[in-house]
């Protein structure tokens, strides 16, 4: 909240019109949309978007000659800083381009994407291009893998573990199911990369000398084909041995690659892209940023200073190129 208010004030002091959009159930959490002209007059053609939230715990920022360190340094405060700096530079060097640029900063990306879902309420916002900022090592992503989150649940019968005939362990039932999921030959190809599985949480049981009455595992499938196909694969593997509870999902997003002479790559992480309702209407959708996702969410998170400057320059060049094209 405080950071968002400071950002809003700073942008307004530079002449930006900033809309503050609180979440429906929590007014202390809000999105920010900054434009050079009021949104009800004209929609920006190009949106720079990233997220305000950071995965806890808080790690104070430090720096040396080469890097800036701290939780959220690359995911995604670096992207936000580059976008604000690039947009303000455009005001000074290409004011006609700056008038066509909007800054959309949302909350909740790291958890449930509620910020981007709320941002869909900006009905007058109809950009032609969307640039999402995430740490991609200064490469334009060609595809964002989809996400399928499920809970695999097994039921047993409570009882003393010394008398196997009197009980049944839900954990014992769950283990072979999980092994089969891990050992399945999931899809993989050069364009989309490999479908990957992570068993992030396992829960069950209350004592070593008792059969577990219930057990579950929460699984994250990084989808390369489609959610529907991977859901069917899970059902085939589980084969009635456990319950599959669908938690959340979104399909892979094919991106537009590099409109400039820059390297490209696949990304295995999830972003807010899938939750923007106007995705299919865009002329171009891009995923790009400074730093590497491989150090995000960790005590060693950092972003190289030279990449910050390079990222800003790319965003400026990208805005000039896209906003100079005919509508």
C-alpha positions in Angstrom: 0.0 0.0 0.0 2.6 2.6 1.0 4.8 1.8 -2.0 1.9 2.1 -4.3 0.9 5.5 -2.8 4.5 6.7 -3.2 4.6 5.5 -6.8 1.3 7.2 -7.6 2.4 10.5 -6.1 5.7 10.3 -8.0 4.0 9.7 -11.3 1.5 12.4 -10.8 4.3 14.9 -10.0 5.7 14.0 -13.4 2.4 14.9 -15.1 0.9 11.4 -15.4 -2.8 10.8 -14.8 -3.0 7.9 -12.3 -6.0 5.8 -11.5 -6.0 3.9 -8.2 -8.1 0.7 -8.4 -8.7 -1.0 -5.0 -9.6 -4.7 -4.9 -13.2 -5.4 -4.2 -12.6 -7.2 -0.8 -9.5 -5.2 0.4 -9.2 -1.5 -0.2 -5.6 -1.5 1.2 -4.5 -3.4 -1.9 -4.8 -1.6 -5.3 -3.7 -1.5 -8.9 -2.3 1.6 -10.5 -2.9 2.7 -14.1 -0.9 5.7 -15.3 -1.5 7.5 -18.6 -0.6 10.8 -20.1 -4.2 11.5 -21.1 -7.4 10.6 -19.2 -8.5 7.1 -20.1 -12.0 8.3 -20.9 -10.5 10.4 -23.7 -8.2 7.9 -25.4 -6.8 4.4 -24.6 -3.1 4.0 -24.7 -1.9 1.8 -27.6 0.9 0.2 -25.6 0.8 -1.0 -22.0 3.8 -1.7 -19.9 2.7 -4.1 -17.1 4.3 -5.7 -14.1 3.4 -6.5 -10.5 3.7 -4.7 -7.3 3.7 -7.7 -4.9 6.7 -9.6 -3.8 7.1 -13.1 -2.3 7.9 -12.9 1.4 9.9 -12.7 3.6 11.3 -9.2 3.3 15.1 -9.1 2.7 16.5 -5.5 2.9 18.0 -4.1 -0.3 21.8 -3.8 -0.7 24.0 -3.1 -3.6 27.6 -3.2 -4.9 29.1 -1.9 -8.1 27.5 -4.5 -10.3 24.2 -5.6 -8.7 21.2 -4.7 -6.6 20.3 -7.4 -4.1 17.1 -8.1 -2.0 13.8 -9.8 -2.2 11.9 -8.5 -5.2 14.9 -6.9 -6.8 14.4 -8.8 -10.1 10.9 -10.0 -9.5 9.7 -7.5 -10.1 10.8 -4.1 -8.9 13.5 -4.0 -11.5 10.9 -4.3 -14.2 8.8 -1.6 -12.7 11.7 0.7 -12.4 12.7 0.2 -16.0 9.2 0.7 -17.2 8.7 4.0 -15.2 12.2 5.2 -16.3 11.6 4.3 -19.9 8.1 6.0 -20.0 9.4 9.2 -18.4 12.3 9.3 -20.9 9.8 9.0 -23.7 8.0 12.0 -22.3 11.1 14.0 -22.7 12.4 12.6 -26.0 9.3 11.3 -27.8 6.3 13.0 -26.3 4.0 11.8 -29.1 5.0 8.2 -28.3 4.6 8.8 -24.5 1.0 9.9 -25.1 0.3 6.4 -26.5 1.9 4.5 -23.5 0.2 3.4 -20.3 1.7 1.9 -17.1 -0.3 -0.8 -15.4 1.0 -2.1 -12.1 -1.1 -4.8 -10.4 -1.2 -6.7 -7.1 -1.6 -10.4 -6.4 0.5 -11.8 -9.3 2.5 -14.1 -7.0 -0.5 -15.7 -5.5 -3.9 -15.7 -7.3 -3.7 -13.0 -10.1 -6.5 -11.0 -8.5 -4.9 -7.7 -9.5 -4.9 -8.5 -13.3 -8.4 -9.9 -13.0 -9.6 -6.7 -11.4 -7.7 -4.6 -14.0 -10.1 -6.1 -16.6 -12.7 -3.7 -15.1 -10.9 -0.8 -16.9 -13.3 -1.2 -19.8 -12.0 1.8 -21.7 -8.5 0.3 -21.7 -8.1 -1.3 -25.1 -4.4 -1.5 -26.0 -3.0 -2.9 -29.2 0.2 -4.1 -27.5 1.0 -5.5 -24.0 4.5 -5.8 -22.6 4.7 -7.8 -19.4 7.8 -7.3 -17.3 9.4 -10.3 -15.7 13.1 -11.4 -15.4 13.8 -13.1 -18.7 17.6 -12.3 -18.9 16.9 -9.7 -21.6 15.3 -12.3 -23.9 11.9 -12.0 -25.5 9.9 -15.0 -24.5 8.3 -17.0 -27.3 5.9 -19.1 -25.1 4.7 -19.0 -21.5 3.9 -22.4 -20.2 0.5 -23.0 -18.8 -0.3 -24.0 -15.2 -2.4 -26.8 -13.8 -2.6 -27.0 -10.0 -4.4 -30.0 -8.4 -4.6 -31.8 -5.1 -4.4 -35.6 -5.3 -6.4 -37.0 -2.3 -6.6 -40.5 -0.8 -8.7 -41.8 2.1 -7.7 -44.6 4.5 -9.0 -46.1 7.7 -7.6 -45.0 11.0 -6.1 -47.7 13.2 -3.1 -48.9 15.2 -0.2 -49.5 12.9 0.7 -52.7 14.8 -2.5 -54.4 13.4 -2.5 -53.9 9.6 -5.7 -55.9 9.2 -7.6 -53.3 11.3 -6.7 -50.2 9.2 -5.5 -48.8 5.9 -3.0 -46.0 5.4 -4.0 -43.2 3.0 -0.3 -42.3 2.7 0.5 -45.8 1.5 -2.2 -45.5 -1.1 -1.0 -42.0 -2.2 2.7 -42.9 -2.7 2.3 -45.2 -5.8 0.0 -42.7 -7.4 2.6 -40.0 -7.0 5.3 -42.3 -8.3 3.2 -43.0 -11.4 2.6 -39.3 -12.0 6.4 -38.5 -11.7 7.4 -41.4 -13.9 4.8 -40.7 -16.7 6.3 -39.7 -20.0 4.9 -36.1 -20.2 4.9 -34.1 -23.5 8.1 -32.4 -24.6 9.1 -30.6 -27.8 11.6 -28.0 -29.0 9.0 -25.3 -29.4 7.3 -25.5 -26.1 9.9 -27.2 -23.9 9.1 -30.0 -21.4 6.0 -30.5 -19.3 7.3 -30.6 -15.7 5.8 -31.8 -12.5 6.4 -30.5 -9.0 4.9 -32.1 -5.9 5.0 -29.0 -3.7 3.1 -30.1 -0.6 2.3 -33.5 1.0 0.0 -33.7 4.0 -1.4 -36.6 6.0 -1.3 -38.6 9.2 -0.9 -37.5 12.8 1.3 -40.2 14.4 3.9 -42.7 13.5 2.1 -45.5 15.2 -1.3 -44.9 13.5 -2.6 -45.4 9.9 -3.3 -42.1 8.2 -7.0 -41.6 7.6 -6.3 -39.0 5.0 -3.4 -37.9 2.7 -3.1 -35.4 -0.1 -0.4 -34.0 -2.4 -0.6 -30.6 -4.1 0.9 -30.8 -7.5 1.9 -28.1 -10.1 2.0 -29.2 -13.7 3.8 -26.8 -16.1 1.7 -27.3 -19.2 3.0 -27.3 -22.7 0.0 -28.7 -24.6 -3.3 -27.7 -22.9 -4.8 -27.9 -19.5 -7.6 -30.2 -20.8 -5.1 -32.7 -22.2 -3.0 -32.8 -19.1 -6.1 -33.1 -16.9 -7.0 -36.2 -18.9 -3.5 -37.6 -18.6 -3.7 -37.2 -14.8 -7.1 -39.0 -14.7 -5.6 -41.8 -16.8 -2.6 -42.2 -14.5 -4.6 -42.0 -11.2 -7.2 -44.5 -12.6 -9.7 -44.1 -9.8 -7.1 -44.7 -7.1 -7.4 -41.2 -5.7 -9.6 -38.1 -6.0 -8.3 -35.2 -8.2 -9.3 -31.8 -7.0 -8.8 -29.0 -9.5 -7.4 -25.9 -7.8 -6.6 -23.5 -10.7 -5.3 -23.6 -14.2 -4.5 -21.6 -17.3 -3.4 -22.7 -20.8 0.0 -21.9 -22.4 0.3 -18.5 -24.1 2.1 -18.2 -27.4 3.9 -14.9 -27.5 5.1 -12.7 -30.3 8.8 -13.1 -29.8 11.2 -10.3 -30.5 10.1 -7.3 -32.6 13.6 -6.0 -32.2 16.9 -7.8 -32.9 17.1 -9.6 -29.5 17.4 -13.1 -28.4 14.4 -15.3 -27.6 13.6 -18.1 -25.2 10.9 -20.2 -23.6 9.8 -19.5 -20.1 8.6 -22.0 -17.6 7.1 -19.6 -15.1 3.6 -18.3 -14.9 2.5 -14.6 -15.2 -0.6 -12.4 -15.3 -0.8 -12.7 -19.1 -3.4 -15.5 -19.1 -5.7 -13.4 -16.9 -5.9 -10.4 -19.2 -9.3 -10.7 -20.9 -8.2 -8.7 -24.0 -5.4 -11.0 -24.8 -6.9 -12.3 -28.1 -7.5 -8.7 -29.3 -3.9 -7.7 -29.1 -1.7 -7.1 -32.1 1.4 -8.0 -30.0 2.0 -9.5 -26.6 5.5 -9.6 -25.2 7.3 -10.9 -22.1 10.6 -9.3 -21.4 12.8 -8.0 -18.5 16.1 -7.7 -16.7 17.6 -10.3 -14.4 17.0 -14.1 -14.1 14.0 -15.9 -12.7 16.4 -18.5 -11.4 17.3 -16.4 -8.4 13.8 -15.0 -7.7 12.0 -16.0 -4.5 15.4 -16.7 -2.9 17.8 -15.1 -0.4 20.3 -14.6 -3.3 17.9 -12.6 -5.5 19.6 -9.8 -7.4 19.5 -7.9 -10.7 22.6 -6.7 -12.6 22.7 -2.9 -12.9 23.9 -3.1 -16.5 20.8 -5.1 -17.4 18.6 -2.4 -15.8 20.0 0.2 -18.2 19.8 -2.2 -21.2 16.2 -3.1 -20.3 15.2 0.5 -20.2 16.8 1.1 -23.6 14.9 -1.8 -25.1 11.6 -0.7 -23.7 12.1 2.8 -25.2 13.1 1.4 -28.6 10.1 -1.0 -28.5 7.7 1.8 -27.7 9.0 4.0 -30.5 8.7 1.1 -33.0 5.2 -0.1 -32.0 3.7 3.3 -31.5 5.0 4.6 -34.8 3.1 1.8 -36.7 -0.2 2.7 -38.3 -3.3 1.7 -36.5 
